[in-house]
Amino acid sequence: MISCAYCGQPATLRILSVPEQVCSTHAREFWTGLLGYVRGLSATCVKHERLCSCPACEQDSMSQLKAVAVIAVGKSPKDHESFALPIAS
């Protein structure tokens, strides 16, 4: 039987990590920590009440800014297309 890499107890579960085979105590610790981390990323969204700064809204606003910039400047040229670069002075 394979042993837990962290404590030497029999490894009975697998987690999404390296090493992946761990005991039930360390598996519970891993999943508790992962869920706590994910919950921290998903703050309450208040975009209908005021300007929201939750991670999802911030990423959405950055995507919108990128889309506006691409529309204003145009798409980048393909590898086979030639283009002129302005010379820095």
Secondary structure, 3 states (H helix, E strand, C coil): CCECCCCCCECCEECCCCCCEECHHHHHHHHHHHHHHHHHHCCCCCCCCCCCCCHHHHHHHHHHHHHHHHHHHCCCCCCCCCCCCCCCC
